[in-house]
Amino acid sequence: MAKREIKDYPLISFDSDGIEGFIDFDGIFARRLPLHIEIGSGKGTFLVNQASVQTEINFFGIEWANKYYKHAVDRIGRWQLTNVRITRADAAELIAANIAEDSVDCFHIYFPDPWPKSRHHKRRMVCEKNSEQMLRCLKSGGIINIATDHDEYYQWMREVFAGFIAAGRVVEIDFIKPIGAEAEEMAGTNFERKYLKEGRITNTIAVKKV
Ligand SMILES: C[S@@+](CC[C@H](N)C(=O)[O-])C[C@H]1O[C@@H](n2cnc3c(N)ncnc32)[C@H](O)[C@@H]1O
């Protein structure tokens, strides 16, 4: 079978290289709507499924791997979705430097890389430092919605959020199943589908900023 041509869609791909200051989301979407950010979008399955139904939300994906990023841009572009942008960046750096406080309604994090070796734990996306930054960016009532197949990382996440819960800064809420998730799935992303075939269990955690 012929390999599909991967196209760029300049309206979808947001170049954040060397960006200074806060991203002007109202400007790049050309309309003010609630803002949801997905960290680690992979091939863009969540963004396509969710944004094609929730047209009154602006979705912004952050994906580090160039190959996945290009694939996601191509898919979102083919779907002609006007409420999605995606950028190729390290989400931890971009969020800390370029996302304004009290500006985000929801962070979606589905199957973040677990970095299982202790010496790599500092690379984990869900850690105290990055969660502190996400909380800074969230509006009051804003949500962090996470799914993972990795048991030890899941326990680590629970410990990270236990501190914020104890401090009264967030409350735990029920995980919000994305629209594309089938009955036996929690998130319905490519990685969940792959992991389910391998018999792995998905755990979830969701918190709301007080
Ligand atoms: C296990 S995959 C999950 C992809 C997708 N969410 C899914 O469930 O199919 C993790 C994704 O996070 C991306 N990623 C890892 N570290 C990242 C970072 N610091 N910033 C942005 N994306 C990152 C990886 O490139 C990869 O696409």
The ligand as an SDF file (V2000), in Angstrom:
LIG
                    3D

 27 29  0  0  0  0  0  0  0  0999 V2000
    3.1820    7.0830   25.5210 C   0  0  0  0  0  0  0  0  0  0  0  0
    2.9340    8.3750   24.3670 S   0  0  0  0  0  0  0  0  0  0  0  0
    1.1670    8.7220   24.4990 C   0  0  0  0  0  0  0  0  0  0  0  0
    0.6400    9.4700   23.3050 C   0  0  0  0  0  0  0  0  0  0  0  0
   -0.8840    9.7430   23.3320 C   0  0  0  0  0  0  0  0  0  0  0  0
   -1.2390   10.5930   24.4330 N   0  0  0  0  0  0  0  0  0  0  0  0
   -1.6420    8.4380   23.4120 C   0  0  0  0  0  0  0  0  0  0  0  0
   -2.1660    8.1230   24.4910 O   0  0  0  0  0  0  0  0  0  0  0  0
   -1.6990    7.7350   22.3830 O   0  0  0  0  0  0  0  0  0  0  0  0
    3.6400    9.7780   25.2160 C   0  0  0  0  0  0  0  0  0  0  0  0
    3.7290   10.9800   24.3050 C   0  0  0  0  0  0  0  0  0  0  0  0
    4.2060   12.0910   25.0430 O   0  0  0  0  0  0  0  0  0  0  0  0
    5.1790   12.7670   24.2580 C   0  0  0  0  0  0  0  0  0  0  0  0
    6.0500   13.4970   25.1920 N   0  0  0  0  0  0  0  0  0  0  0  0
    6.9310   12.9680   26.0470 C   0  0  0  0  0  0  0  0  0  0  0  0
    7.5470   13.9380   26.7480 N   0  0  0  0  0  0  0  0  0  0  0  0
    7.0170   15.1080   26.3160 C   0  0  0  0  0  0  0  0  0  0  0  0
    7.2340   16.4720   26.6410 C   0  0  0  0  0  0  0  0  0  0  0  0
    8.1460   16.7950   27.5690 N   0  0  0  0  0  0  0  0  0  0  0  0
    6.5130   17.4070   26.0110 N   0  0  0  0  0  0  0  0  0  0  0  0
    5.5970   17.0680   25.0680 C   0  0  0  0  0  0  0  0  0  0  0  0
    5.3500   15.8000   24.7030 N   0  0  0  0  0  0  0  0  0  0  0  0
    6.0430   14.8360   25.3140 C   0  0  0  0  0  0  0  0  0  0  0  0
    5.8820   11.6530   23.5100 C   0  0  0  0  0  0  0  0  0  0  0  0
    6.5880   12.1090   22.3910 O   0  0  0  0  0  0  0  0  0  0  0  0
    4.7060   10.7540   23.1530 C   0  0  0  0  0  0  0  0  0  0  0  0
    4.0840   11.1490   21.9530 O   0  0  0  0  0  0  0  0  0  0  0  0
  1  2  1  0
  2  3  1  0
  2 10  1  0
  3  4  1  0
  4  5  1  0
  5  6  1  0
  5  7  1  0
  7  8  2  0
  7  9  1  0
 10 11  1  0
 11 12  1  0
 11 26  1  0
 12 13  1  0
 13 14  1  0
 13 24  1  0
 14 15  1  0
 14 23  1  0
 15 16  2  0
 16 17  1  0
 17 18  1  0
 17 23  2  0
 18 19  1  0
 18 20  2  0
 20 21  1  0
 21 22  2  0
 22 23  1  0
 24 25  1  0
 24 26  1  0
 26 27  1  0
M  CHG  2   2   1   9  -1
M  END
$$$$
